[in-house]
């Protein structure tokens, strides 16, 4: 039984070995000319004004997560819009309920102040 897995193990081992060899070749053969300018943080061509280790407020992450949540939920509208006529009234009511729940959630986070930056 284990003999049938030998080709899989060989392919996995070959992939790992190939990856390690490619990384090491880059380290051994690649150019190394670090300068102070190359080692600085790049911020759209502007000089950095603070350290890169600065802590962000939890509100920043909350807004980012909420944006992703509502952005992903909007993706469900595209397939519905494509087959809108075929779904009939049942599809319309279902999507209206879905959008209603989204609006209730949006109103809730708005009232809680989760979208405030300061």
N, CA, C and O atoms as a DFTB+ gen file, in Angstrom:
472 C
 N C O
     1  1       0.821      -1.202       0.000
     2  2       0.000       0.000       0.000
     3  2       0.866       1.269       0.000
     4  3       0.568       2.226      -0.713
     5  1       1.933       1.270       0.798
     6  2       2.784       2.456       0.881
     7  2       3.555       2.689      -0.417
     8  3       3.965       3.816      -0.697
     9  1       3.756       1.644      -1.206
    10  2       4.501       1.789      -2.452
    11  2       3.799       2.726      -3.431
    12  3       4.450       3.365      -4.257
    13  1       2.475       2.808      -3.339
    14  2       1.752       3.683      -4.266
    15  2       1.945       5.161      -3.931
    16  3       1.657       6.020      -4.764
    17  1       2.430       5.473      -2.722
    18  2       2.662       6.858      -2.332
    19  2       4.088       7.322      -2.613
    20  3       4.384       8.509      -2.478
    21  1       4.966       6.418      -2.996
    22  2       6.366       6.777      -3.236
    23  2       6.507       7.849      -4.316
    24  3       7.285       8.781      -4.110
    25  1       5.805       7.781      -5.458
    26  2       5.938       8.875      -6.437
    27  2       5.513      10.235      -5.889
    28  3       6.108      11.254      -6.238
    29  1       4.498      10.260      -5.041
    30  2       4.073      11.536      -4.451
    31  2       5.155      12.093      -3.552
    32  3       5.441      13.290      -3.591
    33  1       5.767      11.230      -2.732
    34  2       6.840      11.681      -1.851
    35  2       8.045      12.164      -2.650
    36  3       8.703      13.125      -2.251
    37  1       8.344      11.510      -3.772
    38  2       9.458      11.917      -4.619
    39  2       9.193      13.300      -5.218
    40  3      10.097      14.135      -5.261
    41  1       7.980      13.548      -5.676
    42  2       7.642      14.855      -6.255
    43  2       7.702      15.945      -5.188
    44  3       8.222      17.031      -5.442
    45  1       7.174      15.664      -3.996
    46  2       7.212      16.657      -2.916
    47  2       8.660      16.948      -2.524
    48  3       9.037      18.109      -2.364
    49  1       9.477      15.896      -2.367
    50  2      10.886      16.098      -2.015
    51  2      11.610      16.869      -3.117
    52  3      12.419      17.749      -2.825
    53  1      11.330      16.551      -4.371
    54  2      11.951      17.274      -5.474
    55  2      11.568      18.746      -5.477
    56  3      12.406      19.607      -5.742
    57  1      10.312      19.036      -5.185
    58  2       9.874      20.434      -5.121
    59  2      10.542      21.197      -4.000
    60  3      10.947      22.345      -4.181
    61  1      10.662      20.570      -2.847
    62  2      11.322      21.229      -1.715
    63  2      12.797      21.465      -2.023
    64  3      13.320      22.552      -1.782
    65  1      13.461      20.448      -2.554
    66  2      14.886      20.586      -2.892
    67  2      15.083      21.664      -3.948
    68  3      15.998      22.478      -3.829
    69  1      14.238      21.687      -4.986
    70  2      14.346      22.709      -6.022
    71  2      14.149      24.108      -5.438
    72  3      14.886      25.031      -5.785
    73  1      13.162      24.273      -4.555
    74  2      12.923      25.582      -3.947
    75  2      14.101      26.049      -3.116
    76  3      14.498      27.211      -3.199
    77  1      14.668      25.152      -2.310
    78  2      15.820      25.522      -1.478
    79  2      17.020      25.868      -2.354
    80  3      17.728      26.836      -2.077
    81  1      17.255      25.090      -3.402
    82  2      18.382      25.371      -4.297
    83  2      18.212      26.738      -4.963
    84  3      19.183      27.489      -5.061
    85  1      17.016      27.077      -5.421
    86  2      16.806      28.368      -6.080
    87  2      17.021      29.536      -5.117
    88  3      17.595      30.555      -5.500
    89  1      16.569      29.396      -3.881
    90  2      16.764      30.468      -2.899
    91  2      18.251      30.630      -2.593
    92  3      18.755      31.751      -2.531
    93  1      18.943      29.525      -2.404
    94  2      20.370      29.596      -2.092
    95  2      21.185      30.127      -3.274
    96  3      22.142      30.875      -3.075
    97  1      20.816      29.748      -4.499
    98  2      21.514      30.285      -5.674
    99  2      21.386      31.803      -5.740
   100  3      22.340      32.492      -6.099
   101  1      20.232      32.315      -5.400
   102  2      20.035      33.761      -5.386
   103  2      20.938      34.404      -4.344
   104  3      21.526      35.456      -4.596
   105  1      21.052      33.781      -3.180
   106  2      21.921      34.338      -2.137
   107  2      23.391      34.278      -2.554
   108  3      24.147      35.216      -2.299
   109  1      23.799      33.180      -3.193
   110  2      25.206      33.007      -3.550
   111  2      25.614      33.816      -4.766
   112  3      26.701      34.394      -4.784
   113  1      24.765      33.871      -5.782
   114  2      25.157      34.480      -7.049
   115  2      24.619      35.894      -7.260
   116  3      25.102      36.606      -8.140
   117  1      23.639      36.310      -6.479
   118  2      23.027      37.618      -6.674
   119  2      23.917      38.750      -6.204
   120  3      24.771      38.545      -5.341
   121  1      23.734      39.945      -6.756
   122  2      24.551      41.091      -6.335
   123  2      24.136      41.562      -4.938
   124  3      22.962      41.539      -4.569
   125  1      25.137      41.984      -4.187
   126  2      24.888      42.497      -2.838
   127  2      25.579      43.851      -2.704
   128  3      26.782      43.920      -2.450
   129  1      24.821      44.914      -2.875
   130  2      25.360      46.263      -2.746
   131  2      24.418      47.094      -1.875
   132  3      23.816      48.048      -2.368
   133  1      24.279      46.755      -0.601
   134  2      23.366      47.526       0.238
   135  2      23.926      48.917       0.539
   136  3      25.095      49.075       0.891
   137  1      23.069      49.906       0.394
   138  2      23.430      51.277       0.754
   139  2      22.371      51.781       1.726
   140  3      21.327      51.155       1.910
   141  1      22.656      52.911       2.337
   142  2      21.675      53.474       3.270
   143  2      20.368      53.794       2.574
   144  3      19.290      53.613       3.140
   145  1      20.468      54.273       1.341
   146  2      19.253      54.625       0.601
   147  2      18.431      53.393       0.251
   148  3      17.202      53.435       0.305
   149  1      19.089      52.304      -0.104
   150  2      18.368      51.078      -0.432
   151  2      17.709      50.458       0.796
   152  3      16.691      49.777       0.675
   153  1      18.272      50.684       1.955
   154  2      17.746      50.077       3.176
   155  2      16.660      50.907       3.856
   156  3      16.094      50.470       4.858
   157  1      16.360      52.095       3.332
   158  2      15.318      52.920       3.942
   159  2      13.937      52.425       3.525
   160  3      13.787      51.725       2.523
   161  1      12.946      52.799       4.302
   162  2      11.571      52.440       4.007
   163  2      11.070      53.278       2.843
   164  3      11.278      54.491       2.816
   165  1      10.416      52.647       1.890
   166  2       9.889      53.361       0.729
   167  2       8.427      53.696       0.974
   168  3       7.605      52.811       1.212
   169  1       8.114      54.978       0.915
   170  2       6.741      55.423       1.108
   171  2       6.350      56.351      -0.032
   172  3       6.268      57.565       0.153
   173  1       6.114      55.798      -1.185
   174  2       5.649      56.533      -2.354
   175  2       6.605      57.657      -2.743
   176  3       6.163      58.718      -3.184
   177  1       7.885      57.440      -2.589
   178  2       8.866      58.439      -2.972
   179  2       9.066      59.538      -1.953
   180  3       9.849      60.459      -2.183
   181  1       8.373      59.459      -0.829
   182  2       8.499      60.484       0.211
   183  2       9.425      59.982       1.316
   184  3       9.563      58.778       1.532
   185  1      10.044      60.911       1.999
   186  2      10.884      60.545       3.134
   187  2       9.994      60.008       4.258
   188  3       8.943      60.587       4.536
   189  1      10.393      58.923       4.900
   190  2       9.604      58.412       6.023
   191  2       9.595      59.420       7.166
   192  3      10.625      60.007       7.496
   193  1       8.427      59.616       7.762
   194  2       8.317      60.586       8.848
   195  2       8.267      59.923      10.214
   196  3       8.515      60.577      11.226
   197  1       7.947      58.625      10.259
   198  2       7.901      57.891      11.518
   199  2       8.522      56.520      11.320
   200  3       8.911      56.147      10.212
   201  1       8.606      55.800      12.383
   202  2       9.153      54.454      12.319
   203  2       8.145      53.488      11.699
   204  3       6.936      53.710      11.772
   205  1       8.642      52.432      11.097
   206  2       7.770      51.422      10.503
   207  2       7.138      50.536      11.570
   208  3       6.224      49.768      11.267
   209  1       7.598      50.626      12.790
   210  2       7.106      49.784      13.880
   211  2       5.978      50.453      14.673
   212  3       5.606      49.978      15.746
   213  1       5.448      51.533      14.155
   214  2       4.391      52.264      14.860
   215  2       3.120      51.413      14.960
   216  3       2.756      50.706      14.021
   217  1       2.469      51.495      16.093
   218  2       1.245      50.725      16.306
   219  2       0.055      51.456      15.679
   220  3      -0.048      52.682      15.721
   221  1      -0.840      50.648      15.094
   222  2      -2.070      51.185      14.533
   223  2      -3.185      51.013      15.538
   224  3      -3.170      50.097      16.361
   225  1      -4.143      51.899      15.459
   226  2      -5.313      51.797      16.322
   227  2      -6.153      50.585      15.909
   228  3      -6.164      50.194      14.742
   229  1      -6.840      50.009      16.863
   230  2      -7.727      48.878      16.578
   231  2      -8.841      49.326      15.637
   232  3      -9.349      48.514      14.864
   233  1      -9.223      50.573      15.685
   234  2     -10.276      51.085      14.806
   235  2      -9.894      50.952      13.325
   236  3     -10.748      50.699      12.475
   237  1      -8.613      51.123      13.034
   238  2      -8.157      50.961      11.658
   239  2      -8.460      49.551      11.171
   240  3      -8.955      49.369      10.058
   241  1      -8.167      48.558      11.993
   242  2      -8.419      47.174      11.613
   243  2      -9.909      46.872      11.548
   244  3     -10.351      46.102      10.696
   245  1     -10.679      47.471      12.440
   246  2     -12.129      47.255      12.416
   247  2     -12.732      47.790      11.119
   248  3     -13.568      47.132      10.500
   249  1     -12.310      48.971      10.714
   250  2     -12.820      49.537       9.462
   251  2     -12.387      48.673       8.284
   252  3     -13.169      48.452       7.359
   253  1     -11.157      48.184       8.309
   254  2     -10.671      47.335       7.214
   255  2     -11.466      46.034       7.141
   256  3     -11.842      45.604       6.051
   257  1     -11.725      45.407       8.278
   258  2     -12.489      44.153       8.296
   259  2     -13.918      44.399       7.840
   260  3     -14.468      43.600       7.082
   261  1     -14.522      45.480       8.282
   262  2     -15.892      45.780       7.869
   263  2     -15.964      46.079       6.375
   264  3     -16.919      45.688       5.705
   265  1     -14.955      46.773       5.858
   266  2     -14.926      47.032       4.416
   267  2     -14.866      45.722       3.644
   268  3     -15.606      45.528       2.680
   269  1     -13.985      44.825       4.069
   270  2     -13.860      43.530       3.385
   271  2     -15.165      42.749       3.503
   272  3     -15.606      42.132       2.533
   273  1     -15.779      42.769       4.668
   274  2     -17.034      42.047       4.870
   275  2     -18.108      42.533       3.902
   276  3     -18.726      41.727       3.206
   277  1     -18.330      43.833       3.853
   278  2     -19.377      44.360       2.978
   279  2     -18.984      44.264       1.504
   280  3     -19.850      44.128       0.641
   281  1     -17.709      44.332       1.216
   282  2     -17.258      44.192      -0.163
   283  2     -17.507      42.770      -0.663
   284  3     -17.945      42.581      -1.798
   285  1     -17.238      41.791       0.156
   286  2     -17.470      40.400      -0.232
   287  2     -18.962      40.111      -0.362
   288  3     -19.373      39.354      -1.241
   289  1     -19.753      40.692       0.485
   290  2     -21.195      40.461       0.406
   291  2     -21.776      41.016      -0.898
   292  3     -22.743      40.473      -1.431
   293  1     -21.192      42.083      -1.399
   294  2     -21.676      42.661      -2.656
   295  2     -21.403      41.717      -3.824
   296  3     -22.107      41.760      -4.833
   297  1     -20.393      40.869      -3.694
   298  2     -20.077      39.911      -4.756
   299  2     -21.266      38.979      -5.009
   300  3     -21.448      38.507      -6.132
   301  1     -22.067      38.710      -3.992
   302  2     -23.226      37.838      -4.156
   303  2     -24.314      38.487      -5.014
   304  3     -25.219      37.797      -5.483
   305  1     -24.239      39.776      -5.221
   306  2     -25.235      40.450      -6.052
   307  2     -25.030      40.185      -7.542
   308  3     -25.995      40.210      -8.305
   309  1     -23.805      39.933      -7.967
   310  2     -23.537      39.744      -9.392
   311  2     -24.204      38.501      -9.974
   312  3     -24.866      38.611     -11.006
   313  1     -24.063      37.323      -9.364
   314  2     -24.757      36.166      -9.941
   315  2     -26.276      36.333      -9.904
   316  3     -26.979      35.882     -10.809
   317  1     -26.771      36.980      -8.860
   318  2     -28.208      37.212      -8.757
   319  2     -28.677      38.120      -9.893
   320  3     -29.735      37.894     -10.481
   321  1     -27.881      39.148     -10.197
   322  2     -28.270      40.073     -11.264
   323  2     -28.264      39.385     -12.630
   324  3     -29.051      39.741     -13.507
   325  1     -27.388      38.412     -12.809
   326  2     -27.310      37.715     -14.098
   327  2     -28.562      36.887     -14.351
   328  3     -29.051      36.835     -15.480
   329  1     -29.085      36.239     -13.314
   330  2     -30.240      35.352     -13.483
   331  2     -31.504      35.951     -12.857
   332  3     -32.410      35.220     -12.458
   333  1     -31.559      37.262     -12.776
   334  2     -32.675      37.937     -12.109
   335  2     -34.027      37.561     -12.697
   336  3     -34.960      37.253     -11.954
   337  1     -34.143      37.582     -13.994
   338  2     -35.433      37.302     -14.637
   339  2     -35.852      35.851     -14.463
   340  3     -37.046      35.560     -14.393
   341  1     -34.903      34.947     -14.393
   342  2     -35.230      33.535     -14.246
   343  2     -35.668      33.180     -12.828
   344  3     -36.385      32.198     -12.638
   345  1     -35.255      33.953     -11.840
   346  2     -35.583      33.637     -10.448
   347  2     -37.006      34.030     -10.075
   348  3     -37.613      33.415      -9.199
   349  1     -37.525      35.027     -10.718
   350  2     -38.895      35.447     -10.451
   351  2     -39.023      36.173      -9.123
   352  3     -38.064      36.747      -8.607
   353  1     -40.234      36.131      -8.587
   354  2     -40.551      36.855      -7.352
   355  2     -39.806      36.260      -6.161
   356  3     -39.367      37.000      -5.281
   357  1     -39.657      34.935      -6.116
   358  2     -38.969      34.299      -4.990
   359  2     -37.517      34.771      -4.906
   360  3     -37.020      35.035      -3.811
   361  1     -36.837      34.881      -6.034
   362  2     -35.465      35.371      -6.049
   363  2     -35.378      36.821      -5.634
   364  3     -34.443      37.224      -4.941
   365  1     -36.360      37.612      -6.059
   366  2     -36.375      39.025      -5.679
   367  2     -36.570      39.187      -4.180
   368  3     -35.873      39.975      -3.540
   369  1     -37.517      38.442      -3.619
   370  2     -37.786      38.531      -2.176
   371  2     -36.569      38.065      -1.385
   372  3     -36.210      38.681      -0.381
   373  1     -35.935      36.990      -1.824
   374  2     -34.746      36.486      -1.130
   375  2     -33.627      37.518      -1.143
   376  3     -32.986      37.752      -0.119
   377  1     -33.390      38.133      -2.290
   378  2     -32.323      39.128      -2.368
   379  2     -32.701      40.392      -1.612
   380  3     -31.831      41.037      -1.026
   381  1     -33.969      40.759      -1.611
   382  2     -34.400      41.918      -0.821
   383  2     -34.166      41.662       0.666
   384  3     -33.747      42.563       1.393
   385  1     -34.435      40.446       1.115
   386  2     -34.167      40.083       2.508
   387  2     -32.662      40.134       2.792
   388  3     -32.243      40.635       3.836
   389  1     -31.869      39.627       1.884
   390  2     -30.410      39.650       2.030
   391  2     -29.901      41.083       2.132
   392  3     -29.107      41.398       3.018
   393  1     -30.350      41.948       1.237
   394  2     -29.925      43.349       1.268
   395  2     -30.447      44.043       2.523
   396  3     -29.760      44.886       3.100
   397  1     -31.653      43.692       2.943
   398  2     -32.194      44.262       4.182
   399  2     -31.337      43.904       5.385
   400  3     -31.068      44.759       6.229
   401  1     -30.905      42.653       5.475
   402  2     -30.030      42.244       6.586
   403  2     -28.703      42.982       6.519
   404  3     -28.169      43.393       7.549
   405  1     -28.165      43.155       5.316
   406  2     -26.933      43.927       5.175
   407  2     -27.114      45.370       5.626
   408  3     -26.249      45.924       6.304
   409  1     -28.236      45.979       5.252
   410  2     -28.487      47.362       5.662
   411  2     -28.672      47.489       7.168
   412  3     -28.231      48.468       7.769
   413  1     -29.319      46.507       7.776
   414  2     -29.462      46.522       9.238
   415  2     -28.090      46.430       9.901
   416  3     -27.818      47.143      10.867
   417  1     -27.222      45.551       9.384
   418  2     -25.864      45.440       9.920
   419  2     -25.068      46.710       9.710
   420  3     -24.331      47.136      10.600
   421  1     -25.207      47.318       8.547
   422  2     -24.509      48.567       8.270
   423  2     -24.991      49.677       9.202
   424  3     -24.183      50.439       9.732
   425  1     -26.287      49.766       9.400
   426  2     -26.836      50.774      10.317
   427  2     -26.338      50.529      11.735
   428  3     -26.029      51.482      12.450
   429  1     -26.255      49.275      12.151
   430  2     -25.793      48.933      13.492
   431  2     -24.347      49.380      13.708
   432  3     -24.034      50.005      14.721
   433  1     -23.462      49.057      12.752
   434  2     -22.066      49.445      12.954
   435  2     -21.881      50.954      12.829
   436  3     -20.974      51.528      13.431
   437  1     -22.741      51.585      12.049
   438  2     -22.675      53.040      11.949
   439  2     -23.062      53.680      13.277
   440  3     -22.391      54.601      13.741
   441  1     -24.142      53.196      13.892
   442  2     -24.600      53.733      15.167
   443  2     -23.608      53.432      16.301
   444  3     -23.473      54.225      17.233
   445  1     -22.918      52.289      16.221
   446  2     -21.925      51.934      17.246
   447  2     -20.641      52.756      17.104
   448  3     -19.818      52.771      18.019
   449  1     -20.462      53.435      15.976
   450  2     -19.280      54.259      15.765
   451  2     -18.076      53.476      15.255
   452  3     -16.944      53.946      15.369
   453  1     -18.302      52.294      14.696
   454  2     -17.197      51.478      14.211
   455  2     -16.539      52.068      12.973
   456  3     -15.423      51.680      12.629
   457  1     -17.194      52.982      12.310
   458  2     -16.636      53.581      11.104
   459  2     -15.932      54.915      11.368
   460  3     -15.468      55.568      10.432
   461  1     -15.853      55.315      12.625
   462  2     -15.189      56.572      12.990
   463  2     -13.683      56.338      13.063
   464  3     -13.233      55.332      13.611
   465  1     -12.912      57.263      12.515
   466  2     -11.457      57.118      12.505
   467  2     -10.782      57.616      13.770
   468  3      -9.723      57.105      14.134
   469  1     -11.349      58.574      14.437
   470  2     -10.658      59.144      15.608
   471  2     -11.228      58.676      16.907
   472  3     -10.749      59.071      17.970
